[in-house]
Amino acid sequence: MLIKFAALEKFIDKQKVAFISSVDTDGFPNMKAMLPPRKREGLKTFYFSSNTSSKRVVQYRDNPKASIYFYRKGIVRYQGVMLIGAMDVLEDAESKEMIWQRGDSLFYPEGVTDPDYCVLKFTAQEGRYYKDLKTESFTL
């Protein structure tokens, strides 16, 4: 299987759920389903919105190691992309405004400047792709 990054990007863009993982203080992985990334730059950089007060943000600040996963389960076929790398917590105005969407004030009542609103920036280092009973690793 020869991976075509453009095809993986298109696949990721169609998914309605993203799974993100962090590492807790005991070294165990913690996974969470999220809305899809608000912005993506190739397969290298992904931006998610989150609550500054969340458990995940605390974990990323302590240990930025992270992974994200996207999948699609069809009737017969299963396809998945896992990326591993680092998650940064961004609270600067430019980052927050970059991914702010209409309706976000439902979750962040004070708007884009809400102190409980932050951006999770995931930067991938490598990945693994699964499709049709075949798996291939790749480096970014």
C-alpha positions in Angstrom: 0.0 0.0 0.0 1.4 3.4 -1.0 0.0 6.2 1.1 -1.2 9.3 -0.6 -1.3 12.1 1.9 -3.9 14.0 -0.1 -6.2 11.0 0.1 -5.7 10.8 3.9 -6.4 14.6 4.3 -9.6 14.1 2.3 -10.6 11.1 4.5 -9.9 13.1 7.7 -12.0 16.1 6.5 -15.0 13.8 6.1 -15.0 12.5 9.6 -17.5 13.9 12.1 -15.5 12.7 15.2 -11.9 12.9 16.2 -10.4 11.0 19.1 -7.6 12.7 21.0 -5.4 11.1 23.7 -3.3 12.5 26.5 -1.1 10.9 29.2 -2.1 11.2 32.8 0.2 11.7 35.8 0.5 7.9 36.3 1.6 7.4 32.6 -1.7 6.0 31.4 -3.3 7.0 28.1 -6.6 9.0 28.3 -8.8 9.1 25.2 -11.6 11.4 24.4 -14.0 11.9 21.5 -14.1 15.4 20.1 -15.7 17.4 17.4 -13.5 17.3 14.3 -10.6 19.8 14.1 -11.5 23.4 13.4 -8.5 23.8 11.1 -6.0 21.5 9.6 -2.6 22.2 7.9 -1.8 19.1 5.8 -1.4 16.1 8.0 1.1 18.0 10.3 -1.0 20.5 12.3 -4.6 20.3 13.7 -6.5 22.8 15.8 -9.3 21.9 18.2 -11.3 24.1 20.5 -11.5 23.1 24.2 -12.2 24.3 27.7 -9.2 25.7 29.6 -10.5 24.1 32.7 -10.7 20.6 31.2 -8.8 17.6 32.5 -7.2 17.1 29.1 -5.7 20.7 29.1 -4.1 20.0 32.5 -2.6 16.8 31.2 -1.3 18.4 28.0 0.4 21.1 30.0 2.1 18.5 32.2 3.0 16.2 29.3 2.4 17.3 25.7 2.7 13.8 24.2 -0.5 13.1 22.3 -2.2 11.2 19.5 -5.3 11.8 17.4 -7.3 9.2 15.6 -9.9 9.3 12.8 -11.9 6.3 11.5 -14.7 5.2 9.3 -16.5 1.9 9.7 -18.5 0.9 6.6 -20.5 -2.2 6.2 -17.5 -4.3 5.1 -14.6 -1.9 5.2 -12.8 -0.2 8.1 -10.4 2.6 7.6 -8.4 4.5 10.3 -5.6 7.1 10.6 -3.6 7.5 13.8 -1.1 10.4 14.2 1.2 10.8 17.2 3.0 14.0 18.2 2.6 16.8 20.7 -0.4 18.9 21.8 0.1 22.6 22.8 -2.4 24.6 24.7 -2.8 28.1 23.1 -4.5 31.0 24.8 -3.4 33.9 22.7 -6.0 36.1 21.0 -4.8 35.3 17.5 -5.1 31.5 17.9 -8.5 31.8 19.6 -9.9 34.1 16.9 -8.5 31.9 14.1 -10.8 28.9 14.9 -13.7 30.7 16.6 -17.0 29.8 15.0 -20.5 31.3 15.1 -22.3 29.5 17.9 -19.3 29.0 20.1 -20.7 31.4 22.6 -23.0 28.6 23.6 -20.0 26.9 25.2 -18.0 30.0 25.9 -20.5 32.7 27.1 -17.9 35.4 27.3 -17.1 35.0 23.6 -13.7 34.6 22.1 -12.1 36.2 25.1 -13.7 33.7 27.5 -10.9 32.6 29.9 -12.3 29.0 29.7 -11.8 28.9 25.9 -8.5 27.7 24.5 -7.1 26.1 21.4 -5.4 22.7 21.3 -2.7 22.7 18.6 -1.6 19.1 17.6 1.6 18.8 15.7 2.1 15.3 14.2 5.5 13.6 13.9 4.4 10.2 12.5 1.4 8.2 11.7 -0.2 4.9 10.9 -2.8 4.1 8.3 -5.1 1.1 8.2 -7.3 0.1 5.3 -8.5 -3.2 3.8 -6.5 -5.4 6.3 -3.3 -3.5 5.5 -1.3 -1.2 7.8 1.4 1.2 6.9 3.5 3.6 9.0 4.7 6.9 7.8 6.8 9.9 9.0 5.8 13.5 8.6 
